[in-house]
Amino acid sequence: MDKVLDYIAKETNGKNYKSYKFCIENIEVPRLEYEDKQDIIVKRIGETDRSLKKSKSLKSLASKIAGKDPLFKYFLDGSRRTYKVDDIAYQKKIYPVIAGQIGVGVCYRENKDSFKAVELHNPLVISLPAVANSDSNDELFFNDLLSGLNKQEILKKQNLKFEKILPYKFSSIKDNDKYEDRGVAKIQDEMIKHEKLTVKELVRQKKLNTGSYLIKDGSLEYEWDKTDLKNISSIKSNYASVVGVSKMFNPESLSSYNKNISRIIADLPEFHRTPAFMYETERIQDVKFAVWYLRIRKTVSPFDGVLKIEKILVWEKEEEDGLDSDEIDLISANIINERNPVCYGQDNRWAKHLYPIFLTEQYIKSKYLSDYHFINLF
C-alpha cells in the first residue's frame, strides 16, 4: 500500500528519498521567539487617562470583582506541530516536504463549575515546493492533487484526510534562509487563518459582547491580506471584545517611545500595570493597538509573571483618545483573577499562564495524532 509521499512523487513527477522523518519542534534547539513583531511605531499614550505616568495597582479592583460574573467567557488558543517527512527532487534540486497538524480551539466557561470545548479545528496539511506544479494554475493543480491524495487507501482506512496542500516558494535560498522554514511558515499562516475565522464565527453567533470577552493566547498582530483590507472596519469590529495576551514578548519593543521600558516592566510590583501605549505597524494598515504590561505573579526572574496585553482600537474615538482607562483596569483585574489555580510542575511557563488558557491548550494537544502515527502516513 503506497504511502502519502509515494503518491505525491508519482503524481508530480518527483523522486522521494524516504528520508529520516521527525517532528521539527522535538529536534530543533529551542529559540527565544517573541510573539510581538519588531517593526512597530509607538504613537502616544494609548488610554484616556493621560495623567497616568507610573504603574497602577489593580489589587483592590481584582479583589472587589472576585467571585462575581467574570468578564472573560471564551478562551482561544492556536498551535501547530510540524514535521520534516521527506526530501523530494524536482528539476535537479532537492526540497524538503513539511507536513503539519494544526490545532485551533475555543473553550467556554459558563460558570465556575462548567468549562467545555465549543470549537475545534485540527486539519492536517502538507507544504510542498511550488515547483511540484508543472502547470500554470497553482490552486487548481494542488486542489486536484489533494483530491486524489485523500482517496488513497492509507488515509481512507484510517478515516483521515488532508485539508490543504500549501506550496512554498522554491526560489534560491540566501544567508540563513531555509526551505524548511518556508514550509513551516506556510503552516503557521494557515493556523492564523483558522484563528481569524474562529473569531469571526463567534461574532456571527453573537457569542462575544461587552459582558462576554474572549482571551486569545498570543498577539493580535495578524497579517491581513488584500481582501481583508477592503473590509478592515468590519474586521476590526469583530475584535471589540477580544484581548490578546502574550507570554513571550520583547521587553524592548517600545523602547523608541520610552527608553526605560524594559526596566519599568521588570520593576512592576505584583498586580500592577503600566500605562497603555498606542502603536501601529506598517504591515497592518489602518489598525491601531493599545498595549500594556501586567504583573500577575511575583517571581525571581524580572519578566516571569508579566504579561503583554493587546487590544485592537476598534472605534474612531478610541483611535483618537485611546482605550478607555476604566476598560483597561477591568480587563487587567479580570486577568489577575484568571491566574489561579496555577499549572506549576506541568508547564515551565506556569508563572505567566492563565489557567483557562492552559486548559484550552491541553485540550487542543490531546486531539493531535501521535507523532509516530502521523509520521507513518508518509
N, C-alpha and C positions, 0 to 999 in steps of 0.2 A: 504494500500500500504506500503510494507516494506521500511524502510529507509536503508541508506548505511550500518550502523553498524549492523543492523539485518541480512543483507545478509552475511556480513563478519563473524559474530559469527556463523551462521549456517554452512557456508562452511568450517570453520576451527575448528569446534567442541569446540568453546569457549563460554563463557557466558558474555554477555554485561549487564551493570548495569544501563543504562540510566542516567549516572552521569551528574552533572552540567556541562554545556558546556560554554566555554568562550574563548575570544581572549587573548592569553598569554601576548602579548605586552600591552594590556589595563589593566591587573590585576597586573602584577609583578611590584615591586618597581624598578624604573629606576636605572640602574647601569652604572657606567662610564666604557665603553668598548672602548679600543683603537683599531684602525683599523690596526696598525702595530703589529708585533709579538715581543716577548721579547728574542728570542734566536739568535739575530743577532751578527755577528762578523765583526767589523769595520776593514778594511784593511789599508786604507790610504786615502789621498785626492782623490776625485773622478772626478777631471776635469783637463784639460790640463794646465790651468794657475796655476802653483804651487806657484806663488808669492802671491796669494790672501790669506791673513790671517784674514782680518776683513770683515765686511759686505760690500756689494756693492750696490750702488743706481742704480735702473733701471728706475727712473722717466723720465730722458731725453729720453731714448730709447722708453719708452712707449708712450710718447708724440709724438715722431717722427713718429711712425708707426700707431698712432691713425688715423682712417679714411681710412687706406689702407686695402688691402685684408688680413683678419685675418688668422693666422696660423691654428687655430682650426675650423674645419668644422663639426665635428661629436662629439656627447656627449652621453656617455653611463652611465646608472645607473641601479643598480640591487637592488631589495628589496624583502622581503618575509613577509607575515603575517601568524602567526602560531596560532593554536587553540588546546586546550585540548577538545576533542569531546566525550570521554567516557573512562570508565575503562573496561577491558576485562580480564577474568580469563582463565589461562592455567596451567595445572599441579599444582593445589593448590596454585598458586600465581596470583596476580592481577597486571596488567600492564596498563599504560596509552596508549590511542590511540591519536596520534598527527596528525592533518591534516594541510595543508597549501596552501596558494595561493602564487605563485611565480610571480614576475614581473621583466623582464629584457627588457629594451627598449633603442633605439637609436634615437636621433633626429639629423636632418641635417639642417645646416644654409647655404643656398646658398649665400645670401646677407643680408643686414641689414633689409630688408623688408620681408624676407622669412625664416620661421622656421617651419619645419614639421617633423612628425614622419616617420621613414623609416624602423623600425624593432621593433617587439614586440613579446616577448614570455611570456605568462601568464598561465602556466599549473597549474592544481590542482593536489595535491599529498597527499598521506596518509603514515604515518610512523607507522608500527606495530612491536611488538617484533618478532624477528626471530623464536621464539618458536611456533608461529602460524602455521609454516610449520612442519608437522609431517613426511614429505618425506625427501629425501636426497638432491634433487636439488632445491635450493632456487629460482634460476632465473626462472626455468620452472614453479614451483609451483605458485609464485607470479604473473607471467605473465598470467597464466590461471585464477587465482583469479581476476586479473584486468579485463581480457576479460569478465568474467561473470558479474562482478560488473557493467561495463559500459552498459550492456544490461538491467539493471534494469529500471523499469518504471519511477521511481522518477527522474532519470537522463535523460532518453530518452525524456520525456515530456518537459523538460526544455532545451533540446539540449546541455547538459553538459556531460563531461566525465573527468575521472581522467587519467593523463598521466602515473603515476608510483605509485607503492606501494614500499616503501623504508623500508626494515627490519632493525631494530636496535638490537644491542647485548643485550641479556637477562641475561648475567652473573650477579652475585650478585653485588649490589652497595656498594661502600665503601666511608667513610668520607662524603664529601659534594656532591658526585655524585648523580644524579637523573636520573631516566628513562626518565622523561620529557625532560631533557637536551639532552639526546642521540637522541631522536626523532627530536628535533629542530635542532640539529647538522646535521642530515641526510638531512633535508630540506634545510639548509644553504649550504651544499655541492652541492646539486642539483642546487641551484641558481647559484653557482660559475661555475658549468659545463656549464650552459646556457650562462654565461658571456664570457667564453673562446670560446665557439662555435660561438658566435656572432662576436667576433673579427676576428676569422678565416674566417667567411663568408664575412666580409667586405674586408678582404685582398684578398680573392678569386675573389671578384668582382672588384678588383683594385680601391677601393674607398679611400684607405689610401696611402699617399705618402709624399714626402718632403714638399709639399705645402698644404697638407690636413691632418692635425693631428687629433687625437681623444683624448678627455679627458675622462678618466674613473674615475667615482666618487669612491674614496676609494683606498686602497692599491693594488699593483700588486703582492703582496707576495702570489701567488696561490700555493696550494699543487699540484704537478704534479704526476700523477700515473705512474706505471711502463711502460705502453705503451707510455706515453708522453716522458719519459726519454730516450727512444730509438731514438726519433726524436727531441731531445732538440734543436739542431741547427736550424732546420726548424721552430720549435715553437717560438724560440726567434726572428727569423726574422719577425714573424707576429707582433711583438711589436716595430718594428723600428720607427713607427710614432704614438706610444701610450704613453700617460703620465698619471700616477696615481696621483690624488690629494686628500689628506686626510684632513678632517676637525677635526677628533678626533685622536690625536696621543700622545704617551708617550714622554714628553719632555726630559726624562732621558734615552731614548733608546740608545743614542750614548755616554753615559757618560763614558763608558770603554775606549773610544778614547780621549774624551775631557771632563774632569770632570766639566767644567763650561758651558756645552752646554745648559742647561735649562736657565741659566742667559743670555747667548748670544741670545737665541731665544726670551726671554721676553723683552730684551732691543733693539730688532731690530727696527730701525726707519721705518716710513712708506715708502713703495716701495723699501725697501732694502731686499737683500737675503744674506743668509750665504754662505760660501764656500760649495761646494758639497763634500760629503763623499762617499767612495766606501765601500759597505759591502756585505756580503753573509750570508747564514744561512744553517745549516746542513740539514734542512728539504727539501731544494731545491738545489739539487746538480747541479754543473756546471752552475749556474746562478748567476751573479753579478749585483748589483744595484748601481746607482748613486742617492743620496738623498740630498735634500737641503730644507731650510725653507725660506718662503717668506711672508712678511707682506703686505697684500693688503689694510688694513684699520688701522687707529689709533683708539684705544679703551682704556677704563679704565682698564679692566682686562688684565693681562700680555700676555695671549695666545690667546685671542679673536683677530680675524683679521689676524691670522697667519695660513698658510697652509703648510703641508708637501708635497713635490713634489718628485715623484719617476720616474725613467726611467730605464728600463732593458738595460744593456750594451749588445748590440747585436753582435758586431763585435770583432774580436780578438784584433784589435788595440785599441778599446775602453776599453777592459778589461786590457790592458797593460798600456795605457796612461791616461785613464779616459775619460769622456764625453767631447766633445769639448766645451770650455767655451763660445764661441760665440753662440752655440746652446742653452746652459743653459740660457744665457742672453735673447735670442729671445723668448724662451718658457716663461720665467718669465715675460717679458714685455707684451707679449700677454695675459697672465693670469691676470696681473694687469688691462688690458683693458677689461677683461670679467666681472669685479666685479659689474658694473653698468648696468641697474638700480637695486637698492637693493630690497630685499623682506622684508624689515622691517615691523614688525607687523603681518606678515603671517607665520614666522618661527623664532623660538628663536635662530637658528644658523645663522641668517642673516649676522653677521659680517664676517663669513667665507664662505658664499655662493657665488658661481659663478652663475650669473643669468641663463645662458643656462642650467646648471645642475639643478637648481631649477625648471625650466620649464619642463625638462625631467622627473624629479621626480614626479611632479604634474600630468603629462600625464600618467605615469605608474599607479599611485594610483587611477586615475579616472577610470581605467579599472578593478579594483577589484570588485568582487561581494560584496554587503554589508555584514557586519558581521552577521546580522540577517538572510539573505538569505542563506549564506554559512553554518552556524551552523545548520539550519533547514533541511539540506540534511541528517543529521545524526540522 
